[in-house]
Amino acid sequence: MRICIMGAGKMGMFMADTLCMDHDVAIYARRPEKLRYCLNTRRFTTMDEIEAFDPDLLINAVTIKNTLSAYEEVLPHLRPSCMLSDIASVKTGLPEFYAKCGHPFVSTHPMFGPTFANLNDLSQNYTVIIKESDPFGKAFFREVYAGLQLNIYDYTFEEHDETIAYSLSIPFVSTLAFTGVMKPQDAPGTTFKKHMAIARGLLSEDDYLLTEILFNPYSPGQIDKICARLAELSDIIKQHDNERLLAYINECRANIKDQR
């Protein structure tokens, strides 16, 4: 299969490395220097090169804010049967685009970062395949992700964004709140140091990734829940209400009991 990947960032390069041994892969970036370390792939910097390559599958791996504009730019250079694919972490606007674009599509979301994930063992990581996608596209990516030993889940567009708001927005916001009130510690405790490690990992991520997750339209609802629970806990502590505090702690224990 001829596959063109738009975007030579971390995920674009990861997808190219994953697919290039079994397929004819090209990767596109406007700046040639971004393609310096691409191996076993064609390197494109113009739309004319994509058109001449005539891909069977186009994977859009640009940042979320440019996903739709990248599609609009490349569509005139693709035949109608070329399948479109995105790996966006938030799917806002994509269902509407796919409904009118005239191309088959497959939408997925590999839920790990190539910077921090152990790429030699992804068995503890997850990926989502969107249910509304083309059957052939779903089967293709299911095979690719199974080969990477990823745990695969099937969600609708709406279910995906709701899940991301819960599974990523909550820890992102909690970590940012923690670092937002941080001050230097001469003798930090063990728990503090563990939180610090999480914070350093989060803040080492690309700013666009953080923006994508936090601007998910379902994120504000999750943030409101955090604020409500913090307000409740603050009141319990101010009142020195031991009975309510123990009930709160036990509720928290119950919440994590069945989590993986």
C-alpha positions as CSV (number, residue, x, y, z in Angstrom):
1,M,0.0,0.0,0.0
2,R,1.2,3.5,-0.7
3,I,0.9,5.6,2.4
4,C,1.6,9.3,2.8
5,I,2.0,10.8,6.3
6,M,1.5,14.5,6.7
7,G,3.6,15.9,9.6
8,A,7.1,14.9,10.7
9,G,6.6,15.4,14.4
10,K,7.0,12.6,17.0
11,M,3.8,10.7,16.1
12,G,4.3,11.2,12.4
13,M,7.8,9.8,12.6
14,F,6.6,6.9,14.8
15,M,3.9,6.0,12.3
16,A,6.4,6.1,9.4
17,D,8.9,3.8,11.3
18,T,6.0,1.5,12.1
19,L,4.7,1.2,8.6
20,C,7.7,1.6,6.3
21,M,8.9,-2.0,6.4
22,D,5.6,-3.4,5.0
23,H,4.4,-0.5,2.8
24,D,5.7,2.2,0.4
25,V,5.7,5.2,2.8
26,A,6.2,8.8,2.2
27,I,6.3,11.6,4.8
28,Y,5.5,15.2,4.1
29,A,6.8,18.3,5.9
30,R,7.0,21.9,4.6
31,R,10.5,22.3,6.2
32,P,13.1,20.0,4.6
33,E,15.1,19.9,7.9
34,K,12.3,18.1,9.6
35,L,12.9,15.1,7.3
36,R,16.6,14.8,7.9
37,Y,16.4,11.6,9.9
38,C,13.6,9.8,8.1
39,L,14.7,6.2,7.2
40,N,13.2,3.9,4.6
41,T,10.7,6.5,3.5
42,R,10.2,9.0,0.7
43,R,10.5,12.6,1.7
44,F,8.1,15.2,0.3
45,T,8.0,18.9,0.8
46,T,5.4,19.9,-1.9
47,M,1.8,19.0,-2.7
48,D,2.8,18.1,-6.2
49,E,5.0,15.3,-4.9
50,I,2.0,13.9,-2.9
51,E,-0.2,14.0,-6.0
52,A,2.5,12.2,-8.1
53,F,2.8,9.5,-5.4
54,D,-0.9,8.9,-5.5
55,P,-1.3,7.5,-2.0
56,D,-3.9,4.8,-1.1
57,L,-3.9,6.1,2.5
58,L,-3.1,9.6,3.8
59,I,-2.4,9.8,7.5
60,N,-2.8,13.3,9.0
61,A,-0.3,13.6,11.8
62,V,0.0,17.4,12.1
63,T,-0.9,19.2,15.3
64,I,-4.6,19.3,16.1
65,K,-5.0,23.0,15.4
66,N,-3.8,22.4,11.8
67,T,-5.5,19.1,11.2
68,L,-8.5,20.4,9.2
69,S,-6.5,23.0,7.3
70,A,-4.0,20.3,6.3
71,Y,-6.8,18.2,5.0
72,E,-8.2,21.1,3.0
73,E,-4.8,21.8,1.5
74,V,-4.1,18.3,0.4
75,L,-7.6,17.2,-0.8
76,P,-7.3,18.6,-4.3
77,H,-4.2,16.5,-4.8
78,L,-5.8,13.1,-3.9
79,R,-8.0,10.8,-5.9
80,P,-11.5,10.3,-4.4
81,S,-10.7,6.7,-3.3
82,C,-7.7,7.7,-1.2
83,M,-8.6,6.9,2.4
84,L,-8.1,9.7,4.9
85,S,-6.8,9.0,8.4
86,D,-6.2,11.1,11.5
87,I,-4.6,10.2,14.8
88,A,-5.9,13.3,16.6
89,S,-6.2,13.2,20.4
90,V,-9.4,15.3,20.2
91,K,-11.9,14.8,17.4
92,T,-13.7,18.1,17.4
93,G,-14.8,19.1,13.9
94,L,-13.6,15.9,12.3
95,P,-17.0,14.1,12.1
96,E,-18.5,17.0,10.2
97,F,-15.5,17.2,7.9
98,Y,-15.5,13.5,7.1
99,A,-19.3,13.6,6.4
100,K,-18.8,16.1,3.5
101,C,-15.2,15.4,2.2
102,G,-16.2,12.6,-0.2
103,H,-13.4,10.3,0.9
104,P,-13.4,7.1,3.0
105,F,-11.9,7.7,6.4
106,V,-10.5,6.0,9.4
107,S,-9.9,7.8,12.7
108,T,-7.8,6.4,15.5
109,H,-5.9,7.7,18.6
110,P,-2.8,6.0,19.8
111,M,-3.0,6.9,23.5
112,F,0.7,7.2,24.3
113,G,3.6,9.5,23.6
114,P,6.6,8.3,21.7
115,T,8.9,10.5,23.9
116,F,8.1,8.6,27.2
117,A,6.5,5.3,26.2
118,N,8.7,2.2,26.0
119,L,8.4,1.6,22.3
120,N,9.9,-1.9,22.7
121,D,6.9,-2.9,24.8
122,L,3.6,-1.1,24.3
123,S,1.5,-3.9,25.8
124,Q,0.5,-1.6,28.7
125,N,-0.6,1.2,26.4
126,Y,-3.9,1.8,24.6
127,T,-5.3,2.9,21.3
128,V,-8.8,3.8,20.1
129,I,-10.4,3.1,16.8
130,I,-13.4,5.2,15.9
131,K,-16.5,3.1,15.2
132,E,-17.8,5.3,12.4
133,S,-14.7,4.6,10.3
134,D,-14.5,2.7,7.0
135,P,-14.5,-1.1,7.6
136,F,-11.3,-1.6,5.6
137,G,-9.5,1.2,7.4
138,K,-10.6,-0.2,10.8
139,A,-9.3,-3.6,9.9
140,F,-6.0,-2.2,8.6
141,F,-5.2,-0.2,11.8
142,R,-6.5,-3.0,14.0
143,E,-3.8,-5.2,12.5
144,V,-1.1,-2.5,12.8
145,Y,-2.0,-1.8,16.5
146,A,-2.3,-5.5,17.3
147,G,1.2,-6.0,15.9
148,L,2.4,-3.3,18.4
149,Q,0.7,-5.2,21.2
150,L,-1.5,-2.2,22.0
151,N,-4.8,-2.7,23.8
152,I,-7.5,-1.7,21.3
153,Y,-10.8,-0.1,22.2
154,D,-13.7,0.9,19.8
155,Y,-15.5,4.2,20.5
156,T,-17.7,6.5,18.6
157,F,-16.4,10.1,18.0
158,E,-18.4,11.3,21.0
159,E,-17.4,8.5,23.3
160,H,-13.8,9.1,22.4
161,D,-13.8,12.8,23.3
162,E,-15.7,12.1,26.5
163,T,-13.2,9.4,27.5
164,I,-10.2,11.6,26.7
165,A,-11.7,14.4,28.9
166,Y,-12.0,12.0,31.7
167,S,-8.7,10.0,31.3
168,L,-6.4,12.8,30.3
169,S,-8.0,16.2,31.3
170,I,-8.4,15.2,34.9
171,P,-4.8,14.2,35.5
172,F,-3.5,17.1,33.4
173,V,-5.5,19.6,35.3
174,S,-4.6,18.1,38.7
175,T,-0.9,18.1,37.8
176,L,-1.0,21.7,36.6
177,A,-2.8,22.8,39.8
178,F,-0.1,21.0,41.8
179,T,2.7,22.8,40.0
180,G,0.8,26.1,40.0
181,V,1.2,26.3,43.8
182,M,4.6,24.7,44.1
183,K,7.5,26.2,45.9
184,P,11.1,25.0,46.4
185,Q,11.4,22.1,48.9
186,D,14.7,21.4,50.7
187,A,13.5,18.1,52.0
188,P,10.6,16.8,49.9
189,G,8.7,13.8,51.0
190,T,8.3,10.6,48.9
191,T,4.8,11.4,47.8
192,F,5.9,14.9,46.8
193,K,8.8,13.6,44.7
194,K,6.4,11.1,42.9
195,H,4.1,14.0,42.1
196,M,7.1,16.0,40.9
197,A,8.1,13.2,38.5
198,I,4.6,13.2,37.0
199,A,4.7,17.0,36.7
200,R,8.1,17.0,35.0
201,G,6.9,14.3,32.5
202,L,3.7,16.3,31.7
203,L,5.4,19.6,31.3
204,S,8.0,18.0,29.0
205,E,5.3,17.2,26.5
206,D,4.7,19.4,23.5
207,D,2.6,22.5,24.3
208,Y,0.2,21.7,21.4
209,L,-0.5,18.3,22.9
210,L,-1.4,19.9,26.3
211,T,-3.6,22.4,24.5
212,E,-5.4,19.7,22.5
213,I,-6.3,17.8,25.6
214,L,-7.3,20.8,27.8
215,F,-9.4,22.5,25.0
216,N,-11.5,19.3,24.5
217,P,-15.1,20.6,24.8
218,Y,-15.8,18.0,27.4
219,S,-12.9,19.1,29.7
220,P,-14.7,22.0,31.5
221,G,-17.3,19.5,32.9
222,Q,-14.5,17.4,34.3
223,I,-12.7,20.4,35.8
224,D,-16.0,21.5,37.4
225,K,-16.1,18.1,39.1
226,I,-12.6,18.5,40.4
227,C,-13.4,22.0,41.8
228,A,-16.5,20.6,43.5
229,R,-14.6,17.8,45.2
230,L,-11.8,20.2,46.2
231,A,-14.4,22.6,47.7
232,E,-15.9,19.7,49.6
233,L,-12.5,18.5,50.9
234,S,-11.6,22.1,51.9
235,D,-14.7,22.5,53.9
236,I,-14.1,19.1,55.7
237,I,-10.6,20.2,56.6
238,K,-11.7,23.6,57.8
239,Q,-14.4,22.1,60.0
240,H,-12.1,19.4,61.3
241,D,-14.9,16.9,60.6
242,N,-13.3,13.6,61.2
243,E,-16.3,11.5,60.2
244,R,-16.8,13.2,56.9
245,L,-13.1,13.0,56.1
246,L,-13.0,9.3,56.7
247,A,-16.1,8.9,54.5
248,Y,-14.4,10.9,51.8
249,I,-11.2,8.9,52.0
250,N,-13.1,5.6,51.9
251,E,-15.0,6.8,48.8
252,C,-11.7,7.6,47.2
253,R,-10.5,4.1,48.0
254,A,-13.6,2.6,46.4
255,N,-13.1,4.7,43.3
256,I,-9.6,3.3,42.7
257,K,-10.3,-0.3,43.8
258,D,-11.2,-1.6,40.3
259,Q,-8.9,0.7,38.3
260,R,-6.2,-1.0,36.3
